[in-house]
Each structure stands twice: as structure tokens, then as C-alpha cells.
């Protein structure tokens, strides 16, 4: 099918759309957004125990890739293997294998209106993600704390505001503000990382749908999707070889 949305990625058009998104936003333009404006948040928080159980099962049985192994663009902010990600959805593209391993998590994120991306984001002890900005303000980023060993030592700064995670609690923010993350604890920090469509007044709500579709079709997303499929295929082959060697 021909791509009729790619023109939206022209830099001048892109900047215009972002400017209009700010004007038409239904939730303002602050760095952090109050989660009580989103009724689905409590529903997701209530699933925390089930999500953590699935996270631990994945960690015990699966090699989880570094973020830049899947999304090469992340090499601008991380080059080691201390930020790992387990993708369920990537801008609307569902990874059936990973979702199948985490049915409760899959069910929880599918109940989020406008959910586009969902993954486990795992930071090793001492890992710092340097200041950076997200690419497009038509989305908002949601974090649910899953493993937070020492809350005062695990922090995210967005703009001039700094917050800490807590297990079973949520943060919602605009990642196009400069932001950075630190895990100064001695254990892993894990959150459920979700991108949702920014609530916008008409007509920008329709324009945003088209923009997100253009981004979904771009190499930024399609290459990451293929990288994930290849990574999972390699893991299946390695598991089969280990099984064969043990039999």
C-alpha cells in the first residue's frame, strides 16, 4: 500500500504540527501531567503484581536485549548493555511472541486508550541516561514502577522537575522536554514504559493520527521492528541448540 503520510515528516511540516499540538493539547504542556486526569491509570496500577510476576519470569528465562540492539538511534544516549528493553508494542506494532509471554501485561496495556508503545525498561545499578529529548510531542510517556529498590536513588528529571518512582505508582510526562534518568541504587530499576497519544482537540487529534502513522511507517520504527524479530529468532535457535545438547 502506498504511503500517503510521509510528507508529514518534512521538517517544516513536522515543526508546524508540533506547534499546533501544543495549542490544541487537552492536558496542557507541563513537563509532568497529573495522572488523575486519566481514569485508566488506576486500572493499570491494580495489575502491578501480575505484571511484576511476568517480568520476573521473562528475566529468568530470556536474554533481554540492550535498547540500542533493537533501536539503533538509541546509541546517541546509551552504548553499553545496562539499559535493556523487552518490547511488547512498538508504535502500534505488536510483537506476538513477547506479548504471548506476558498475557496479563498485554491485557493491561491494551486497555490504555491510545497506547502506541509498551515495554519493560530495565536499568542496571549505577546506570545514567544523559539529558535528551523525545522526537515528537504527539505522544505522552507513562511509567509504572515495577522494581524500585531505593526510591530516593532512582530518579527522572523532566525539564526542571525531578520525580522518583515507587512500585505500583505512575508517572506521566512529556518526553520532548529535556529529561534524564539515574539509577544510583545497587539493584536494577524496572518500569513499565508506555507511550500514548496525547489527547488533542479536533482537528489536531486527526492530524496526530496521520503523523503517528507516518512515523510508524518510517525506518526509525520498521528497522527496530525487524531487529526485534531477528533477535527473538536468534534466541529461539540458541534455546533449541541448548535443548538438543542437553538431550
TAVEN-V80320 format. One line per field, one symbol per residue. ss: DSSP state (2 for helix, 1 for strand, 0 for the rest). psi: psi as a letter, one per 40 degrees, with the letter a starting at -180 (. if undefined). burial: I if it has 16 or more other C-alpha atoms within 10 Angstrom, else O. A space follows every 50 residues. Layout:
# TAVEN-V80320
ss = ???
psi = ???
burial = ???
This chain:
# TAVEN-V80320
ss = 00000222202222222222222210000001002220022222220222 22222222222000012222022222000000111111110011022222 20222222220000111111111000011111000000111111111100 22211111001111001001111000001111100000111111111001 00022222222222222022222222222222222222222222220
psi = hiheedddehdddddddddddddeheeafidihheeehdedddddeeddd ddddddddddeihhiideddhddeedeheafehihhhdigfehhhddddd egdddddddeehhehdihihhhhihehhhihiiidheeiihhhhhdhgdg deehihhhbehhiiiiheiiihiheeihiiihgeieiihhihhhhihhhi iiedddddddddddddeiddddddddddddddddddddddddddde.
burial = OOOOOOOIIOOOOOOOIIOOIIOIIOOOIOIIIOIOOOOOIOOIIOOIOO IIOIIOOIOOOOOIIIIIIIIOOOOOOIOOOIIIIIIIIIIIIIIOOIIO OIOIIIOIIOOIOIIIIIIIIIIIIIIIIOOIIOOIIIIIIIIIIIIIII IOIIIIIIIOOOOIIIIIIIIIIIIIIIIIIIIIIOOIIIIIIIIIIIII OOOIIOIIOIIIIIIIIOOOIIOIIOIIOOIIOOOOOOOOOOOOOOO
